[in-house]
Amino acid sequence: MMTSVDTDLMRVLADPLRLKIVTLLARETLCTTHLVEETGAKQTNLSNHMKVLREVGVVDTEPCGRFVYYRLRPEVIEALAGQFADLARTARSTVEANVKRSCP
């Protein structure tokens, strides 16, 4: 059985600023202004990171007047966590069954 993890999503979340943004959005829906204040990132840098997070489906946007609010999509994080849980189950069963390939 082959178990895989979404490498594109992992690459996106591996960035420290994006991981901080995701962590903040897990607690509350925030607008760009809030995210700039919380992260210390410049507006343009933050906007580029938010674009990446939107493209992989981690966040949704909600226009509100002249502001844009960002909301985390927990199902995306849950799916990734599920992939790691599957990987851990596979590893556990491999260890328990002492599955080992013979050397030539």
PERA-V788185 format. One record per pair of residues at least 4 apart in sequence whose ideal C-beta (glycine too) atoms are under 8 Angstrom apart, sorted by the first residue. I is the first residue (numbers start at 1). J is the second residue. D is the distance in whole Angstrom. If there is no record, write none. Layout:
i = {I:I}
j = {J:J}
d = {D:D}
This chain:
i = {1:3:3:3:3:4:5:5:5:5:5:6:6:6:6:7:8:8:9:9:9:9:9:10:10:12:12:12:12:12:13:13:13:13:13:14:14:15:15:16:17:17:17:17:17:17:18:18:18:18:19:20:20:20:21:21:21:21:21:21:21:21:22:22:22:22:22:22:23:24:24:24:24:24:25:25:25:25:25:25:26:26:26:29:29:29:29:30:30:30:30:30:31:31:31:31:31:31:32:32:32:32:32:32:32:32:33:33:34:35:35:35:35:35:36:36:36:36:36:39:41:41:41:42:43:44:45:46:47:48:49:50:50:50:51:52:53:53:53:54:54:54:54:56:57:57:58:58:58:58:59:59:59:59:60:60:60:61:61:61:61:62:62:62:62:63:63:63:64:64:72:73:74:75:76:77:78:79:80:81:82:83:84:85:86:87:88:89:90:91:92:93:94}
j = {90:83:86:87:90:83:10:80:83:84:87:10:79:80:83:11:12:56:13:56:58:76:80:14:80:18:52:53:56:58:18:19:22:58:80:18:19:19:49:20:21:39:41:45:46:49:22:49:52:53:23:24:38:39:25:35:39:46:49:50:53:70:26:53:58:59:72:77:27:28:30:35:38:39:29:30:59:70:71:72:72:74:77:62:69:70:71:34:35:38:69:70:35:64:67:68:69:70:36:43:46:47:50:67:68:70:37:67:38:39:41:46:50:70:40:41:42:43:46:46:45:46:49:46:47:48:49:50:51:52:53:54:59:70:55:56:58:59:70:58:59:60:61:76:73:76:72:73:76:77:70:71:72:73:70:71:73:68:69:70:71:68:69:70:71:67:68:69:68:69:77:77:78:79:80:81:82:83:84:85:86:87:88:89:90:91:92:93:94:95:96:97:99}
d = {6:7:5:5:5:7:6:7:5:6:6:6:8:6:6:6:7:6:6:6:7:7:6:6:8:6:6:7:5:7:6:6:7:8:8:8:7:7:7:6:6:6:6:8:8:6:6:5:7:6:6:6:8:6:6:6:7:8:6:7:7:8:6:7:6:8:6:7:7:8:6:7:5:8:7:6:6:6:7:4:5:8:8:7:5:7:5:4:5:7:7:6:7:7:4:6:5:7:6:7:6:7:7:7:6:8:7:7:6:6:7:6:8:7:8:6:8:6:6:7:5:4:7:7:6:7:7:6:6:7:6:6:7:6:6:7:4:5:8:8:6:8:7:8:6:5:7:6:5:7:5:6:6:6:7:5:6:5:7:6:8:7:4:8:6:8:6:8:7:5:7:8:6:6:7:6:6:7:7:6:6:7:6:6:6:6:6:6:6:6:6:6:5}
